[in-house]
Amino acid sequence: MEIPAINLKAIVLVHWLLTVWGCMAWLPTSFAWGNFSVLAVGVWAIAHRDSIDAVLMFLIGMAVTILTDIIHFGIYYSLSELASEKGRDVFRFSAGMAILSLLLKPASCFFVYQMYRERGGDYNVNFDLETSVDSRCTTDSADSAFIGRRY
């Protein structure tokens, strides 16, 4: 089964629109700065089609903003109790768009990672536990000098 090709421009545009709507009512400026900074890196990745670094930085930024968005929601969502009845509808819309953006970010990260691989990036994390265990169990010449001595 082939993964559908999602355009990087579409990912940046959707997250930009949802971030603008999410910042309308209740989220602090740190939320806006963090998300718009990552989207600026996404624009850089669009402009430089051959850059592996731009896509990797955009991917890492999107992954970091998942965590920071969760922290922002946890801290600032309780402000909805302070909203007036008229402002509550704006708050609901804004919160819904920010949460939708957060829910779409893991899928966006997956598609950006596929673009990273298409551009030639190869970021494989390999924890080779067998060689690290073997290297600790071997003795070198300094250790072997002390093996035969009795103290």
N, C-alpha and C positions, 0 to 999 in steps of 0.2 A: 504494500500500500504506500503510495507516494504522498508525501507531505505537501499540502497546498502552498503555493508561493504567495506570500503576503508581502506587499510592497512596504519598504521602510518608511516611505512618505505617509502611507496610510496609518501606520503605527504612531508616528510622531503627531500627525494631525488629530487622531482620535484622543490621544492622551493630552494633547494641548487643550482641546476643547473641553474635555472632562475636568482638567485641572482649573481652567478658567471658571467653569461653572461651580466647581468645588470650593473655590476661594471666594465666592460671592458673599457668604454670610458669616461664617463662623471660624474658619481656620486661620491660624496666625500667619504672619509674613514668612516665617521660617519654612512652612509648608510650601508656599509659593516659590520662594527662592530655591529650595532644594529640587522641586520638580521641574521648574523652568530651566534651571541650570543643566539638568540631565537632558531635557529636551533640546537645549542649545547644542549639546554634544551630539544629539541625534541629528540635528541639522548639519553639523560638521560631517557626520557619517554619510549623509545624503550627498553633500557637496563633493566629498572625496570618495568616489566609488571604489577605488582600489585600496583604500587604507584599511588595514587590518586593525590598527591601533584605535581608530575612531569607533569602529563597531564594538571592539572589546571594551572600551571605556563606556560606551553607551550601555552595553550589557551589564557591566558591573554597577553603573549608576542606577539602572532600573532595579537591580537586585537590592541595592542599598535603600532605595526609596520605598521598597516594600516594607522594610523594617521601620523606617522613619515614619511612614504613613500610619502604620499600626500604633506607634507610640503617640503620634499626634491625635489620632482618633481616641485613644484611651484617655488622654489628658483633657482634651477639649470638648468631647462629646457631651459632657455634663452641662455645658453652657446652654443647651437647649431648654433647660428648665427656666432660665432667665429670660428667654425670648417672649415677647408679647404675642398675643393671639394672631395679629396681622403678620408679624415676623416669623411665626412658626412655619408657615407654608414655604417661605423662602429658605428657612433653615432645612426643612425636609428635602427640598429639591437639591440644595447645595450638598447636603450630607449624602443623599442618594447618588449624586454624580461622583463625588469623591470616593465613595465606597465602590461604585462600579469601576472606576479607574483602578482601584486597588485590586479588585477581582480579576481585571483583565491583564494586570501586569505579569503574572506568571506565564500566561500564554504568550504575551508579547516577548518575554525573555526567551521563551522556547524558539520563537520565530527569528529573533535577533541572533540567537546562537546558531541557527541554521544558516543565516546569512554570513555569520562569522566563518563558519566552516566552508561555505561556498567561495569566500574571498581568499581562502588558503590558510586560515587560522587552524592551528592544531593544538588545542589546549587540553591534553589528557592528564588527569591527575592519576598518578600511579603510586600507590603505597606498596612498595616491594618489601614486604615484611620478612621474606625468607633471607634476603641478603643482609638485612640489618641484624637479624638474629645471628646469622653465621659470622658476621664481622665482630660481634661482641664475644663470641665463643672462641675465636682463634686467638692464639698467643703470638706475640711478636718477640723479637730478640731480647728486649728489655725485661719482659716477664719471664722468659725462659732462663735467664741468668739467676733468678731467685728460687727457682723450683727445687734445685738440688741442695740448697743450703739449709742448715738447721740453725735455729737461733736459740 
